[in-house]
Amino acid sequence: PNNIPPNLLISSNNPFQMAALKLILLAAFLSLFNFSANSTALPTSFIKSSCKITTYPQVCVNSLAVYAPTIKRSPQQLAHTALSVSLDRAQSAHTFITKLNKFKGLKQREYAALKDCLEEMSETIDRINKSVKELKSMGSARGKDFQWRMSNIETWISAAITNENTCADGFAGRALNGRIKTSIRARVTHVTQVTSNALALINQFAAKH
């Protein structure tokens, strides 16, 4: 301290010096806060801008925002995460339908519709799972290899969406109106939305490759 010039020493008795010190500390804190906020906001803004091309942008953002730190600004990671979310939702719907299928007192038509829906959702899970693995194993694929792999994924996901729609269509008509139909359609519709969004993000990734 003895080596510091007197005019650079900050005295607690000098209100001007204390005010200046507080302003410096406040500026440093705000700078640190803004850096921290921007570091988390950027990946989220990337997800929001990417989701704009999907059919269900809000569903897209809501389902992927939590994975922003992992996705960062990678189109491939975004597509992979979207597929993984779709797979998770499809598996959850399949589990739910399986439980409903065990209920006693189901109408014959409800039982038949549930059975068909289970088959459709099983195929959906299989196709999405194949797509997740294919996208993950692509690495730095280029040229015809990249196009061939992407074609496989797009075909599988399109088929999965068809399966999901077929499941929901199985409950068409007033005869099946009720809680079973309402609960099934709500879950399957959500699966269809996230799967459709995943396909859009896959196409976006392929277009930029």
FENRA-V960513 format. One line per field, one symbol per residue. ss: DSSP state (@ for helix, = for strand, . for the rest). psi: psi as a letter, one per 40 degrees, with the letter a starting at -180 (. if undefined). burial: 1 if it has 16 or more other C-alpha atoms within 10 Angstrom, else 0. A space follows every 10 residues. Layout:
ss->???
psi->???
burial->???
This chain:
ss->.....@@@.. ....@@@@@@ @@@@@@@@@@ @@@@@@@@@@ @@@@@@@@@@ @.....@@@@ @@@@@@@@@@ @...@@@@@@ @@@@@@@@@@ @@@@@@@@@@ @......@@@ @@@@@@@@@@ @@@@@@@@@@ @@@@@@.... ..@@@@@@@@ @@@@@@@@@@ @@@@@@@@@. ...@@@..@@ @@@@@@@@@@ @@@@@@@@@@ @@@@@@@@.
psi->ddehideehh heehdddddd dddddddddd dddddddddd dddddddddd edeidgdddd ddeeddeddd dbfhdddddd dddddddddd dddddddddd eeiieiiddd dddddddddd dddddddddd ddddddedbf iibddddddd dddddddddd ddddddddde eiiddeiadd dddddddddd dddddddddd ddddddde.
burial->0000000000 0000000000 0000000000 0000000000 0011111101 1101001001 1001101100 1110111111 1111111111 1011001001 1000000001 1011101101 1111111111 1101100000 0000010011 0111011111 1011101101 1000010001 1001101111 1111111111 111111000
